[in-house]
Amino acid sequence: MDKWNRISLKDQTKRILSELSKNKSYESDYLLGIPGSYLDSRVFPRSDIISGNPFLTTLSSNPNHIGVHTEGSSEAFFSGTQNLEREVLAICAESLLKCESKKYDGYVASGGTEANIQASWVLRNFFREGGLKNNEICIMGSSDTHYSIHKAANILDLQVSIVEVNTETRQIDKNGLKAILKKLQSEGIRGIIFFLNMGTTMFGSVDEIGSIDGILCEFNFEYRYHIDAAFGGFIYPLTNPKQKLNFLHPKVASATLDAHKMLQAPYGTGVYLCRKGLMNYTSTDKAQYVRGFDSTLCGSRSGANVVAVWMILHSYGYDEAKKFCEKLVDRAKYLCNELERLGISFFYQKYMNIVTIKAECISREIINKYSLVLDSAEDPQWAKIVLMEHVKMANIKDFLEDIKRGN
Ligand SMILES: Cc1ncc(COP(=O)(O)O)c(C=O)c1O
């Protein structure tokens, strides 16, 4: 799939209610064996306000999307909204990350942390299947990588190795990477799970797969990449369609995208994607009561979250989504130009919407007044501004005026 279409709210409602009608209903079907959560009718009355709004209707009917629905059989009770999940994953995998049609699996996870842990879990088991032991597998990433890799390593009993970045470009220091790889080789590491960022948390920086791969190739490691596009996944592929962090690279195994960041979806809408076949490495035949078994970290999860993501994606369609993202990039560029004129140091990744300012260049009063996010509470070096829909041009202008006045 190259692009996806815009669908009017009226047609979205028709489609979602039609898929919802294919789900079994707690109200009108026999669901004697499901310990699923029929929302308590004293607290969640099925009022007229709810009926008609497809997201709230789905929320109130509370489908459980447990398991993975891109492969094999799934729970038949909620087959309608599972169709919508497959469509969401197709947009993410095919249109945004250039995966071949039907050559991927995935699910809507609780968020970026879960998707990153799921990715590490899948790849650890993949390497173990190839004969490697836990102490021969290492998770790697730049020093700007999200801290969830440390959670993953801790849970999965793996080593983590962090590569410093160049402070000007925020790109991985190549000599540092070579030195670490030599050391890991001498310590007996054989398998590497390498996290590549499409939008680091603090800088929005995007790792260059070409130069990193050039170095990894010089060694004899088994390695696979996981793309952490939790922040950038719903903007960078649209604003920079020629970007290289995607499934066209043969060593890219999986990706995380968070709909509850740039896509402005409710929390609980992280997306995990991997190449077809890889999810088998976390399958368990112990999940006997779940049809199609379960290879996800979370187990039960809400189908309403899927509907929210589906609705947002189709309220735009590819072309409108691209325009929307480009508007945010323009706002970021405007801010950068003004900061440059004021002689204030900052980092900006082209095609992204995060501007990270040297903390020493602005007063604490301004940082607090505009709720900028600091890289460290104790010893802040950087303060970031995320240009999203709620950060209006008028807000940016007020911020710049305050800087000029030295407030
Ligand atoms: C790049 C990146 N990865 C992962 C995460 C974790 O996402 P979540 O908070 O949804 O678990 C974040 C959160 O800010 C992030 O910026």
The ligand as a Gaussian input file, in Angstrom:
#p B3LYP/6-31G(d) Opt

LIG

0 1
 C       11.515000       7.414000      21.350000
 C       10.612000       6.861000      22.414000
 N       10.496000       5.528000      22.571000
 C        9.703000       4.980000      23.499000
 C        8.958000       5.775000      24.346000
 C        8.074000       5.134000      25.386000
 O        6.752000       5.331000      25.060000
 P        5.549000       5.106000      26.113000
 O        5.655000       6.223000      27.089000
 O        4.349000       5.135000      25.247000
 O        5.752000       3.788000      26.747000
 C        9.044000       7.165000      24.238000
 C        8.284000       8.041000      25.143000
 O        8.468000       9.206000      25.227000
 C        9.880000       7.727000      23.237000
 O        9.997000       9.044000      23.080000

